[in-house]
Amino acid sequence: PASRAAPQGSARRSAAAMRPMNVDTHTAVPRRRGGRGEDPDEAESAPLAGPPPSLPRSAARRLPPPKTTLAAAFMLVGGTIFISLGLAGLIAGDHERATSMLLLGCLVFIPGSYASFVLFGAYHGWAGFSYNNVPSYDD
């Protein structure tokens, strides 16, 4: 009987499901498609070039300016301490001293965290980060 529907879970698949995937199953890297006149199956089976050679560790990472790094670290730690003292003062009930500690802590913490983040990004070679983005105390 031709009117009988195929049972669920049958081995029948659509044409789209039978097409080969365009991704290498071992590395999950997209394969290159063949251009005009090339057989796409041959182009897909061609090996991909490996990753670009990495730079030596000394060339990739310049040391940050020492005085600027110390200033950033002291501002980050000092701001954290002042903010903590301000929060402790608020809990204790000394609102005048706590407000001044919180204000001072924020004024010191914000530039310290910014400079530390930029120095960290420049040290690790992140795109868009440079030691020139932070005011230097090493001149």
BAPATI-368678 format. One record per residue (C-alpha): x, y, z; residue number from 1. Coordinates in nm, 2 decimals. Last residue first. Layout:
BEGIN
<lumti xx="X" yy="Y" zz="Z" n="NUM"/>
...
//
This chain:
BEGIN
<lumti xx="5.99" yy="5.99" zz="3.20" n="139"/>
<lumti xx="5.89" yy="5.70" zz="3.42" n="138"/>
<lumti xx="5.57" yy="5.84" zz="3.57" n="137"/>
<lumti xx="5.37" yy="5.75" zz="3.26" n="136"/>
<lumti xx="5.01" yy="5.84" zz="3.19" n="135"/>
<lumti xx="4.84" yy="5.53" zz="3.06" n="134"/>
<lumti xx="4.75" yy="5.47" zz="2.69" n="133"/>
<lumti xx="5.12" yy="5.47" zz="2.59" n="132"/>
<lumti xx="5.16" yy="5.13" zz="2.75" n="131"/>
<lumti xx="4.94" yy="4.99" zz="2.47" n="130"/>
<lumti xx="4.62" yy="4.81" zz="2.44" n="129"/>
<lumti xx="4.42" yy="4.80" zz="2.12" n="128"/>
<lumti xx="4.48" yy="4.44" zz="2.04" n="127"/>
<lumti xx="4.58" yy="4.24" zz="2.35" n="126"/>
<lumti xx="4.96" yy="4.19" zz="2.39" n="125"/>
<lumti xx="4.96" yy="4.03" zz="2.73" n="124"/>
<lumti xx="5.16" yy="4.32" zz="2.88" n="123"/>
<lumti xx="4.94" yy="4.58" zz="2.70" n="122"/>
<lumti xx="4.62" yy="4.42" zz="2.85" n="121"/>
<lumti xx="4.77" yy="4.41" zz="3.20" n="120"/>
<lumti xx="4.89" yy="4.77" zz="3.17" n="119"/>
<lumti xx="4.54" yy="4.88" zz="3.05" n="118"/>
<lumti xx="4.37" yy="4.69" zz="3.34" n="117"/>
<lumti xx="4.61" yy="4.83" zz="3.60" n="116"/>
<lumti xx="4.57" yy="5.19" zz="3.47" n="115"/>
<lumti xx="4.19" yy="5.17" zz="3.48" n="114"/>
<lumti xx="4.18" yy="5.00" zz="3.82" n="113"/>
<lumti xx="4.41" yy="5.26" zz="3.97" n="112"/>
<lumti xx="4.22" yy="5.55" zz="3.80" n="111"/>
<lumti xx="3.90" yy="5.43" zz="3.96" n="110"/>
<lumti xx="4.03" yy="5.32" zz="4.30" n="109"/>
<lumti xx="4.18" yy="5.66" zz="4.41" n="108"/>
<lumti xx="3.87" yy="5.88" zz="4.36" n="107"/>
<lumti xx="3.65" yy="5.59" zz="4.47" n="106"/>
<lumti xx="3.84" yy="5.54" zz="4.79" n="105"/>
<lumti xx="3.84" yy="5.92" zz="4.87" n="104"/>
<lumti xx="3.47" yy="5.93" zz="4.82" n="103"/>
<lumti xx="3.41" yy="5.62" zz="5.03" n="102"/>
<lumti xx="3.64" yy="5.74" zz="5.30" n="101"/>
<lumti xx="3.47" yy="6.08" zz="5.31" n="100"/>
<lumti xx="3.13" yy="5.92" zz="5.33" n="99"/>
<lumti xx="3.24" yy="5.68" zz="5.61" n="98"/>
<lumti xx="3.38" yy="5.97" zz="5.82" n="97"/>
<lumti xx="3.05" yy="6.15" zz="5.81" n="96"/>
<lumti xx="2.83" yy="5.84" zz="5.84" n="95"/>
<lumti xx="2.99" yy="5.69" zz="6.16" n="94"/>
<lumti xx="2.72" yy="5.42" zz="6.20" n="93"/>
<lumti xx="2.93" yy="5.10" zz="6.23" n="92"/>
<lumti xx="2.79" yy="4.97" zz="5.90" n="91"/>
<lumti xx="2.87" yy="5.30" zz="5.73" n="90"/>
<lumti xx="3.22" yy="5.30" zz="5.88" n="89"/>
<lumti xx="3.28" yy="4.94" zz="5.75" n="88"/>
<lumti xx="3.18" yy="5.05" zz="5.41" n="87"/>
<lumti xx="3.41" yy="5.35" zz="5.42" n="86"/>
<lumti xx="3.70" yy="5.14" zz="5.55" n="85"/>
<lumti xx="3.64" yy="4.89" zz="5.26" n="84"/>
<lumti xx="3.64" yy="5.18" zz="5.01" n="83"/>
<lumti xx="3.96" yy="5.32" zz="5.16" n="82"/>
<lumti xx="4.13" yy="4.98" zz="5.14" n="81"/>
<lumti xx="4.02" yy="4.92" zz="4.78" n="80"/>
<lumti xx="4.14" yy="5.26" zz="4.68" n="79"/>
<lumti xx="4.47" yy="5.20" zz="4.84" n="78"/>
<lumti xx="4.51" yy="4.86" zz="4.66" n="77"/>
<lumti xx="4.42" yy="5.00" zz="4.31" n="76"/>
<lumti xx="4.61" yy="5.33" zz="4.37" n="75"/>
<lumti xx="4.92" yy="5.13" zz="4.49" n="74"/>
<lumti xx="4.90" yy="4.90" zz="4.20" n="73"/>
<lumti xx="4.87" yy="5.18" zz="3.94" n="72"/>
<lumti xx="5.16" yy="5.37" zz="4.10" n="71"/>
<lumti xx="5.37" yy="5.06" zz="4.10" n="70"/>
<lumti xx="5.30" yy="4.99" zz="3.74" n="69"/>
<lumti xx="5.37" yy="5.35" zz="3.64" n="68"/>
<lumti xx="5.70" yy="5.34" zz="3.83" n="67"/>
<lumti xx="5.80" yy="5.01" zz="3.66" n="66"/>
<lumti xx="5.72" yy="5.08" zz="3.30" n="65"/>
<lumti xx="5.57" yy="4.76" zz="3.17" n="64"/>
<lumti xx="5.80" yy="4.48" zz="3.04" n="63"/>
<lumti xx="5.77" yy="4.40" zz="2.68" n="62"/>
<lumti xx="5.59" yy="4.08" zz="2.59" n="61"/>
<lumti xx="5.56" yy="3.94" zz="2.24" n="60"/>
<lumti xx="5.93" yy="3.97" zz="2.15" n="59"/>
<lumti xx="6.05" yy="3.80" zz="2.47" n="58"/>
<lumti xx="5.80" yy="3.52" zz="2.44" n="57"/>
<lumti xx="5.92" yy="3.44" zz="2.09" n="56"/>
<lumti xx="5.65" yy="3.52" zz="1.84" n="55"/>
<lumti xx="5.41" yy="3.25" zz="1.73" n="54"/>
<lumti xx="5.41" yy="3.08" zz="1.39" n="53"/>
<lumti xx="5.08" yy="3.11" zz="1.22" n="52"/>
<lumti xx="4.84" yy="2.83" zz="1.28" n="51"/>
<lumti xx="4.86" yy="2.53" zz="1.04" n="50"/>
<lumti xx="4.75" yy="2.54" zz="0.68" n="49"/>
<lumti xx="4.45" yy="2.34" zz="0.60" n="48"/>
<lumti xx="4.48" yy="1.99" zz="0.45" n="47"/>
<lumti xx="4.30" yy="1.93" zz="0.12" n="46"/>
<lumti xx="3.99" yy="1.71" zz="0.17" n="45"/>
<lumti xx="3.75" yy="2.00" zz="0.11" n="44"/>
<lumti xx="3.92" yy="2.11" zz="-0.21" n="43"/>
<lumti xx="3.89" yy="1.76" zz="-0.35" n="42"/>
<lumti xx="3.52" yy="1.74" zz="-0.27" n="41"/>
<lumti xx="3.46" yy="2.09" zz="-0.41" n="40"/>
<lumti xx="3.60" yy="1.98" zz="-0.75" n="39"/>
<lumti xx="3.77" yy="2.29" zz="-0.89" n="38"/>
<lumti xx="3.67" yy="2.48" zz="-1.20" n="37"/>
<lumti xx="3.55" yy="2.78" zz="-1.01" n="36"/>
<lumti xx="3.67" yy="2.78" zz="-0.65" n="35"/>
<lumti xx="3.67" yy="2.50" zz="-0.40" n="34"/>
<lumti xx="3.53" yy="2.56" zz="-0.05" n="33"/>
<lumti xx="3.77" yy="2.58" zz="0.24" n="32"/>
<lumti xx="3.69" yy="2.37" zz="0.54" n="31"/>
<lumti xx="3.55" yy="2.53" zz="0.86" n="30"/>
<lumti xx="3.75" yy="2.42" zz="1.17" n="29"/>
<lumti xx="3.57" yy="2.19" zz="1.42" n="28"/>
<lumti xx="3.91" yy="2.01" zz="1.47" n="27"/>
<lumti xx="3.81" yy="1.65" zz="1.43" n="26"/>
<lumti xx="3.48" yy="1.70" zz="1.24" n="25"/>
<lumti xx="3.62" yy="1.93" zz="0.98" n="24"/>
<lumti xx="3.33" yy="2.15" zz="0.89" n="23"/>
<lumti xx="3.15" yy="2.19" zz="0.56" n="22"/>
<lumti xx="2.90" yy="1.91" zz="0.65" n="21"/>
<lumti xx="2.83" yy="1.65" zz="0.38" n="20"/>
<lumti xx="2.48" yy="1.66" zz="0.24" n="19"/>
<lumti xx="2.25" yy="1.38" zz="0.37" n="18"/>
<lumti xx="2.05" yy="1.61" zz="0.60" n="17"/>
<lumti xx="1.96" yy="1.84" zz="0.31" n="16"/>
<lumti xx="1.84" yy="1.55" zz="0.10" n="15"/>
<lumti xx="1.59" yy="1.45" zz="0.37" n="14"/>
<lumti xx="1.64" yy="1.13" zz="0.56" n="13"/>
<lumti xx="1.48" yy="0.79" zz="0.55" n="12"/>
<lumti xx="1.61" yy="0.54" zz="0.81" n="11"/>
<lumti xx="1.29" yy="0.53" zz="0.99" n="10"/>
<lumti xx="1.25" yy="0.67" zz="1.33" n="9"/>
<lumti xx="0.87" yy="0.73" zz="1.28" n="8"/>
<lumti xx="0.71" yy="0.48" zz="1.05" n="7"/>
<lumti xx="0.67" yy="0.57" zz="0.68" n="6"/>
<lumti xx="0.32" yy="0.66" zz="0.59" n="5"/>
<lumti xx="0.09" yy="0.40" zz="0.42" n="4"/>
<lumti xx="-0.07" yy="0.53" zz="0.11" n="3"/>
<lumti xx="0.15" yy="0.33" zz="-0.12" n="2"/>
<lumti xx="0.00" yy="0.00" zz="0.00" n="1"/>
//
